[in-house]
Amino acid sequence: MLRLLSKTIYLLCLVLSLAIGCLAEGNGQERANPDKTLADRIAEFRARGPATALNAPAAELPSSIVTRRTYVGSDGEVVEVFLNRTQNDSSAYSLLTLVKENQGHAVKIGQIGTASIEQPGEISFVKGNAFVILFGDSVNATQAKLIQLANSIAQQLDRGENAIPVLVKHLPNWEAAQPTASYAVTFKGLKHLFPQQKVLEAIAFDSGAEAVAADYDAGRLLIIEFNTPQISADNERNVAARINELRSAGEAGKLLPSSYRRVGNYLVFVFYATSEPVANELIDQVKYQQVVQWLGNDPYAYERATREFTETTLGVFVSVVKASGLALVTCLGVGGLLGALLFSRRRTRTRNVEAYTDAGGMLRLNLDEMTPETDPARLIGPGVR
């Protein structure tokens, strides 16, 4: 009962925050239309009342549209559904990791939607640019019913890239770090992850910058990706100046990064490490993988295609020559072995057979068939008198 009461209070706080955000935009704005994904009927669940939509600028995200609707199952279970349409897939994933930060649960890939968090009485998941939360609002709203409704909603959503942000996969040992990693697409979201780190105030977190943070034995790793090398270099200089300023002001060591470095378009920080060498070892494991995308026609497409064709043709030719040579050597080897065995066998038989000759010890050919060829074993013996 106490858990249900806390869930209800949390739900009311969420709705009130969204409503306040909507009113803060001013009375002159039109109200957003509800998302059509939350239909009147989804699987065995039917909607109770119309869907409501709010223009709710979240603290950690750019403005997004939130749709709320209540569903009732076949056994009378009540489920509250909130669907948040964000600007892109990364923003939706950022909201999911924000839920993880607040409640300490792991993010699972591929079970519900693209990624999801399951806990008793609540399910959160993302698919494409949609972030969805389901709350069990009645005692009989079991976890199985929540999963059933969540999967039904996920099937109606656009898959988008159908993958977690690529930056997460650039973490060292990312498969192990991903369930507890956090993501940010705005400066407020970044400050939410590191509220005490004043050095981050020097970062110009705009123009599509994104960040991922994960905990390791060596410390807490933060990777911020910028769109261009110039922006990355400018932020590196700003960070260096800010660190010198904080050190001059006598800032404690815990409030400064243990180490930081620019890796390609990444700005990599390690906080709370035991020593700077340990932090540097962790940074060494971060690899920047450059991807070039041409806005128009690729001027090097013909050269690249020609090189690939030449390399493929040479590879096929070399493979054929190797296969032919191997087949020839194998045939010669097997043929020689069989020939040697046959020759040896016939030589042995020749030695063991005593040949009869009337040509002075020379072998005589029975060309005129005068010498009878008989097998003593097949002759009839003398009769019995």
N, C-alpha and C positions, 0 to 999 in steps of 0.2 A: 504493500500500500504506500509505503514511504517512497519507494522508487517511482511509482506511478505519479505521486504528487510532485516529485522533483522534475520528472519529465514534463508534466503539465506546466509548471512554472517556467521551465526553460523554453517551452513552446510559446507561452504567452510573451515572454521577453523578446523572442525572435520576431513574433508578429508585430509587437509594439515598436521595435527598432525599425522594422521595415516600413511601418506606417509613418513614423516620424520622419524617416528619410524621404518618403514620398511627399509629405506635406512641406518639407523644407525646400523642395524645388519650386514652390510657389503655386498660387492658385491659378495662374494663367495657363499652366501646362495641361495638356490633355492626358487623361488617364490611359495607361498602356492596355493593349488588348491581351486577354489571357492566352496562354500557349495552348494551341489546339491538340497538342499531344495528350493532355489530360482530358480524354474524351468522357462522355457520359457513362460509358460502360467499358471496362477493361477486364478481360477474362471473366471471372465470376463475380467481380466487384462492380457495384453500381455507384454512381456519384450521388452524394446527398447535398443538393443545392448547387448553384452555379460556381464556376471557377472565378476567383478574384485575382487581379494583377496589380502589382505595385512597381513603380519606378524607384528602386531602392539602391542608391549609391552605397556600396559596402566600403568599409574603412580600408580594407586591404585590396580592393579591386576597383577598376573603373566602373562607371554606371552600368547596371545590368537589370534585367527584367525578371521578376520573381512572380510565379504563378502558384496559388495555393488552392487545394481542393480536398474535400473530405470524401472518403470512399467507405462503403459498407459492404462486407462480404456476405456470402451465402448463409453463414452461421451467425450473422449479426455483429461480427467484429468490425471495429471502427479504426480506420487508418488515416492519418493526416499526411498529405503529400505536398512537398514544396519543390518546385522545379525552377531552377535559376538558369536563365540563358545568358551566357557570358560572351565576351567579344571573340574568344578563340578557345581552342582546346587546352592550351597551357593555363589560361585563367581558370577554367573549370577544375583542372587538376590542382591548381593552387588552393582553391576553396576546399577541396577534399583534404589536402594536407593540413589546412587550418583546423578542420574538425579533429584530425589526428592529434595536433598539438594541444588542443583544448582538453581532449579526453584520453590521450595516451594509448591509442589503438594502432595496429599495423595496417598498412594499405596492401590489399591483395589484388593481383593482376588477373584479369580474365575470368573471374568467377561470376560477377554481376557487372554487365557493361564492360568498359575498358579497365576500370579499377574501382575497388569498393572497400568499405569498412563495415564490418558487421559487429553488432553488440546487442545484448538483450533489449528488445523493445525498440530498436532503431537500426536503420540501414541507410548508409550514404554511398552513392556511387556516381561515377562520371561516364559519359559516353559522348564523344564529339565535344561540342561546346556546351553541353547540358550538365548541370550539377543537380542531383536529386537527393532529397532527404525524405525518408518515410518514418513516421512515428506511430507506434501502436497506441491508440487512444482508448483502448478498452482492455479488460482483463483477458478476454478470449482471443485477442489479436496475437496469436502465437508467432514465433519466429518463422515457422514454416510458411504461414500465410503472408508475412512480410516479404519473404524471399520470393514467393510466387508472384505477388503484385509487382515487386521490383523488377523481376525478369520480364514480366509482361510489358511494363513501361519501357524497359531498355530495348525491347524488340521493336518498338515504334519510333525510337530515336535514330537520327542520322548518325552513322558510325564515325564520320569525320576521318581523321587520320588513323583511328582505332589503335592508338599506341600512346604510351606515356611520353612526356617530353624527352627529346633526344639528350638534353643536357643531363638528365638523371643517369643515362647510360654511360656518361663520361666520368662518373664517380669511380674512384678506385674500388674494385670488387663490388660493382654496382648491384649485382644480384642479391648480395647479403645486406647492402646498405639501403636499397630501395624501400623496403617496407616501413622503415622509420625515417626516411628522408623527408625534408620539407621543401616546398617550392614557393617562390614569390615572383610576381610579375609587376609589382609597384614598389615604390620606396616605402610606403606605409607597411606593406607586407614584409619587406626586408627588416624594418625596424621592429616589427612584431616578433620576428625570430631572434633578433639581437637587440633588445631594448636598452642595454647598458653600454653598447659599443658606440662611443661618440665618433670614432674614426670613420664610421660609415656615413656620417653626415657630409663628408667631403665628396661623396660619389654622386654624380649626375645620373640618376637612375631613370632614364627616359629613352626615347627613340627605340622602343622595343627591347630594352634590356631585360634579362631574366636571371634568376638566381636559384641555386639549389644548395641546401645545407644538410649535412649528415654527421653523425657521431662515430668516431673511431677511437681505438685505444690510445692513439697518439694525441687526440684532441678533437675539437669540433671543426669540421672543414666547411668552408663556404666558397662556392664558385659563382662568380658573376660573369655572364656572357654579354659582350657588347657587339653591335652589328659591324663595326669597322675597326681596323687597327688604330686609326687616329683617335677615336673616342676612347678606346682602351688605354692608349698612351697618355691622353689628357687626364683620365681618371687616376692613372698610376702616379702622375706627378702631383695631383691634388691630394692623394692619400699620403704620399711621402711628406708633403708640407704639413698636413694635418697631424701626422704622428710626431713630427718635430715640435709642433706647437703644443701638443698635449704633454710631451715629455718635458718641455721647458716649464710648463705650468705645474709640474710635479704630479702628473696623473699616475695612479697606481698601475703596476704591471698587468694586473688582471683585466683592466679596462682597455688594454692595448693588444693588438694581435701578437701572438708568439712569433709569427713569421708571415710574410706575404710576398707574392711574386706575380709578375705578369707572364702568362703562358699563352702565346698567340693572342686571340681576342678575349681571353679569359683574364680576370683578376682573381687570384686565388689567395684566400686567407686561411690561417689556422689559429684558432683561439683555444685558450686553456690547456696548452701543451705543457709537458713537464720541462722541456728545454727547446731551444731553437734548433739544434741538430735534428731532434725527433720530428719537429714540425716540418723542417726542410725535406726530410725523408718522405713524409706524407705528400708534400707538394710535388716531389719528383714523380710520383705515381700518376699525376694528372697529365693527360696527353690531349693536346688540341688537335682536332681533326677538321681540317679546312675543307669547306664545300663551296665551290664557285658556281653561281647561277647567272647565266646571261639573260638580260632583259629582252634582247632581240635575238637575231641569228648568231649562233656560235661561229666566230671566224676561223676557229681551228677544227671544225667538225670534219672537213675533208681530210686534213692531215692526220687526225686521230683515227678516222676510219681506214685510211690507207695503211697506217702503221699496224692497226689491229689485224687487217687482212693479211699483210705481209707476215706478221708474227704467227698468225694462225696457219697460213700456208706452209711456212717453214717448219712449224711444229708438226703438222700432218706428214710432211715429207720425211722428216727425221724419224718420226714414229714408224712409218712404213718401211724405211730402210732398216731400222733396228729389228722390226718384226720379221722382215724377209731374211736378214742375216741370221737371226736366231733360228728360224725355221730351217734354213740351209744347213747350219751347223748341226742341228738336232737330227736331220735326216741322214747326213753323212756319218754322224756318230753311231746312230742306231743301225744303219746299213752295214757299216764296217764291223760292228760288234756281231751282228747276225752272220755275216760272211765268215768271220774268223771262227765262230763256233761251228758252222757247217763244215768248213775246211778241216778243222781239228777233228771233228767226228769222223769224217771220211778217211783221214790219215790213220786214225786209230783202227778202224775196221780193216783197212788194207794191211796193216802190220799183223793183225791177228788171223788173217786168212792165208793158208798155205796154198799157193798157186801151183798147179801141175803144168809142166812144160816138157815137150820133147824136142825143144830147139836149143839144146845145150845150155839150159839154165835161163834162156831168154823167154820172155812172155810171148806166147803165141796166141794170135787171135783166131777164133773159131769161125772164120769167114765161110768155109765150105760146109759147116755143120757136120763134119765127120766125127767130131768128139761128142758123144752123147752127153746131154745135160740132164742128169737124174738126181733126184733127192733121195738118198738112202732111207730116210725116215718114211717115205711113201711107198717103198717096195714091199711086195708080199713075201713073207719068209717061206722057207721050205715046208712042204706039206707034211702032215703027220701020217705015217703009214700004219 
